[in-house]
């Protein structure tokens, strides 16, 4: 079966309303995965890639090719929203 597992933690879990989703694709870039999440989000404006930590098989996507990183069947994507504070 062709699928990519997306695990959601923290605020990302709340925004989507689930702890995980399955993306039925054999390959997908992080940009494509974020677009998929936008389609399934309860609150889309919070799903800004600047406010997310995204890991592919435990490796932060920024250490790979950022939003151009390509996930493939069997990969596990973990997404955590980053909380920013202010004064």
C-alpha positions in Angstrom: 0.0 0.0 0.0 1.3 3.5 -0.9 1.1 5.7 2.1 3.0 8.2 4.3 2.1 8.4 8.0 1.8 11.9 9.5 2.0 12.1 13.3 0.8 15.3 14.8 1.8 16.6 18.3 0.8 19.5 20.5 -1.0 22.3 18.8 -0.8 20.6 15.4 -2.8 17.7 16.8 -5.4 20.2 18.1 -5.6 22.1 14.8 -6.2 18.9 12.7 -8.4 17.2 15.3 -6.4 13.9 15.2 -3.1 12.6 16.4 -2.2 11.1 13.0 -3.3 11.1 9.3 -2.4 8.9 6.4 -1.5 10.5 3.1 -2.2 8.0 0.3 0.7 8.9 -1.9 3.9 7.0 -2.9 6.0 10.3 -2.6 5.2 13.8 -1.5 7.3 16.9 -0.7 6.9 18.6 2.7 5.1 21.4 0.8 2.6 18.9 -0.6 2.1 17.4 2.9 1.5 20.9 4.3 -1.1 21.6 1.6 -2.8 18.3 2.5 -2.9 19.3 6.2 -4.3 22.7 5.2 -7.2 20.9 3.6 -7.9 19.0 6.8 -7.3 21.7 9.3 -9.9 23.2 11.6 -7.8 26.4 11.8 -5.6 26.9 8.7 -3.8 30.1 9.6 -1.9 28.4 12.4 -0.4 25.8 10.0 2.3 28.2 8.8 5.5 26.3 8.1 7.4 29.0 10.0 5.6 27.8 13.1 6.1 24.1 12.7 8.9 21.7 13.5 8.7 19.0 10.8 10.7 15.8 11.0 11.0 13.0 8.4 11.9 9.7 10.1 13.2 11.7 13.1 15.4 14.1 11.1 14.3 17.7 11.0 13.4 18.7 7.5 15.5 21.9 7.7 18.5 19.6 8.0 17.4 17.9 4.8 16.0 20.0 1.9 13.4 22.0 3.9 10.0 22.1 2.3 11.4 20.4 -0.8 12.3 17.3 1.2 10.5 14.3 -0.4 8.9 11.7 1.8 8.2 8.3 0.4 6.0 5.3 1.2 6.7 4.0 4.7 8.2 7.3 5.9 6.9 8.8 9.1 6.4 12.6 9.2 6.2 14.2 12.6 4.8 17.7 12.9 4.9 19.8 16.1 3.6 23.4 16.3 6.1 25.8 17.9 4.8 28.1 20.5 6.1 31.6 20.3 5.9 34.0 23.3 5.9 37.8 23.3 6.1 40.6 25.8 
